[in-house]
Amino acid sequence: MPVRKSEATWEGDLQSGEGSMALGSGAFEGAYSFASRFEDGTGTNPEELIGAAHAGCFSMALANELAEDGYDPQRIHTEAAVNLDAEAGEIDHIELTLEATVPDIDEETFAEYANEAKANCPVSKVLAGAEITLTSTLEG
């Protein structure tokens, strides 16, 4: 399995400095700042990128688990809301919100698969220090 790399550069102090982050694949490069992380400023932030990674990993893990057991996941959409407690200096909570279209599965079985994926996707495991909650909706 290849090693995935990303990079970041920060210049200046925390409040007035600025930086940039880039994915090793070249798929994304963006600016970040105090305002984009702790306020509503323009640019990205580490928590937003963690959220994207978590949503992507969880969605893939769920699709895999369903398919391995004969279900046909047609659409899995996950939003990850990453909460940074700035005073404590930690990510204390991540809320996964899932909407999926999977024919021929009941709500209870679907919820079991979703909770299994939440517990076992590699990104959930590395973020286990935060409370991770899941709200799921099985669509038509």
Secondary structure as a PSIPRED ss2 file (coil, helix, strand):
# PSIPRED VFORMAT (PSIPRED V4.0)

   1 M C   1.000  0.000  0.000
   2 P C   1.000  0.000  0.000
   3 V C   1.000  0.000  0.000
   4 R C   1.000  0.000  0.000
   5 K C   1.000  0.000  0.000
   6 S E   0.000  0.000  1.000
   7 E E   0.000  0.000  1.000
   8 A E   0.000  0.000  1.000
   9 T E   0.000  0.000  1.000
  10 W E   0.000  0.000  1.000
  11 E E   0.000  0.000  1.000
  12 G C   1.000  0.000  0.000
  13 D C   1.000  0.000  0.000
  14 L C   1.000  0.000  0.000
  15 Q C   1.000  0.000  0.000
  16 S C   1.000  0.000  0.000
  17 G C   1.000  0.000  0.000
  18 E E   0.000  0.000  1.000
  19 G E   0.000  0.000  1.000
  20 S E   0.000  0.000  1.000
  21 M E   0.000  0.000  1.000
  22 A E   0.000  0.000  1.000
  23 L E   0.000  0.000  1.000
  24 G C   1.000  0.000  0.000
  25 S C   1.000  0.000  0.000
  26 G C   1.000  0.000  0.000
  27 A C   1.000  0.000  0.000
  28 F C   1.000  0.000  0.000
  29 E E   0.000  0.000  1.000
  30 G E   0.000  0.000  1.000
  31 A E   0.000  0.000  1.000
  32 Y E   0.000  0.000  1.000
  33 S E   0.000  0.000  1.000
  34 F H   0.000  1.000  0.000
  35 A H   0.000  1.000  0.000
  36 S H   0.000  1.000  0.000
  37 R H   0.000  1.000  0.000
  38 F H   0.000  1.000  0.000
  39 E C   1.000  0.000  0.000
  40 D C   1.000  0.000  0.000
  41 G C   1.000  0.000  0.000
  42 T C   1.000  0.000  0.000
  43 G C   1.000  0.000  0.000
  44 T E   0.000  0.000  1.000
  45 N C   1.000  0.000  0.000
  46 P H   0.000  1.000  0.000
  47 E H   0.000  1.000  0.000
  48 E H   0.000  1.000  0.000
  49 L H   0.000  1.000  0.000
  50 I H   0.000  1.000  0.000
  51 G H   0.000  1.000  0.000
  52 A H   0.000  1.000  0.000
  53 A H   0.000  1.000  0.000
  54 H H   0.000  1.000  0.000
  55 A H   0.000  1.000  0.000
  56 G H   0.000  1.000  0.000
  57 C H   0.000  1.000  0.000
  58 F H   0.000  1.000  0.000
  59 S H   0.000  1.000  0.000
  60 M H   0.000  1.000  0.000
  61 A H   0.000  1.000  0.000
  62 L H   0.000  1.000  0.000
  63 A H   0.000  1.000  0.000
  64 N H   0.000  1.000  0.000
  65 E H   0.000  1.000  0.000
  66 L H   0.000  1.000  0.000
  67 A H   0.000  1.000  0.000
  68 E H   0.000  1.000  0.000
  69 D C   1.000  0.000  0.000
  70 G C   1.000  0.000  0.000
  71 Y C   1.000  0.000  0.000
  72 D C   1.000  0.000  0.000
  73 P C   1.000  0.000  0.000
  74 Q C   1.000  0.000  0.000
  75 R E   0.000  0.000  1.000
  76 I E   0.000  0.000  1.000
  77 H E   0.000  0.000  1.000
  78 T E   0.000  0.000  1.000
  79 E E   0.000  0.000  1.000
  80 A E   0.000  0.000  1.000
  81 A E   0.000  0.000  1.000
  82 V E   0.000  0.000  1.000
  83 N E   0.000  0.000  1.000
  84 L E   0.000  0.000  1.000
  85 D E   0.000  0.000  1.000
  86 A C   1.000  0.000  0.000
  87 E C   1.000  0.000  0.000
  88 A C   1.000  0.000  0.000
  89 G C   1.000  0.000  0.000
  90 E E   0.000  0.000  1.000
  91 I E   0.000  0.000  1.000
  92 D E   0.000  0.000  1.000
  93 H E   0.000  0.000  1.000
  94 I E   0.000  0.000  1.000
  95 E E   0.000  0.000  1.000
  96 L E   0.000  0.000  1.000
  97 T E   0.000  0.000  1.000
  98 L E   0.000  0.000  1.000
  99 E E   0.000  0.000  1.000
 100 A E   0.000  0.000  1.000
 101 T E   0.000  0.000  1.000
 102 V C   1.000  0.000  0.000
 103 P C   1.000  0.000  0.000
 104 D C   1.000  0.000  0.000
 105 I C   1.000  0.000  0.000
 106 D C   1.000  0.000  0.000
 107 E H   0.000  1.000  0.000
 108 E H   0.000  1.000  0.000
 109 T H   0.000  1.000  0.000
 110 F H   0.000  1.000  0.000
 111 A H   0.000  1.000  0.000
 112 E H   0.000  1.000  0.000
 113 Y H   0.000  1.000  0.000
 114 A H   0.000  1.000  0.000
 115 N H   0.000  1.000  0.000
 116 E H   0.000  1.000  0.000
 117 A H   0.000  1.000  0.000
 118 K H   0.000  1.000  0.000
 119 A H   0.000  1.000  0.000
 120 N H   0.000  1.000  0.000
 121 C C   1.000  0.000  0.000
 122 P H   0.000  1.000  0.000
 123 V H   0.000  1.000  0.000
 124 S H   0.000  1.000  0.000
 125 K H   0.000  1.000  0.000
 126 V H   0.000  1.000  0.000
 127 L C   1.000  0.000  0.000
 128 A C   1.000  0.000  0.000
 129 G C   1.000  0.000  0.000
 130 A C   1.000  0.000  0.000
 131 E E   0.000  0.000  1.000
 132 I E   0.000  0.000  1.000
 133 T E   0.000  0.000  1.000
 134 L E   0.000  0.000  1.000
 135 T E   0.000  0.000  1.000
 136 S E   0.000  0.000  1.000
 137 T E   0.000  0.000  1.000
 138 L E   0.000  0.000  1.000
 139 E E   0.000  0.000  1.000
 140 G C   1.000  0.000  0.000
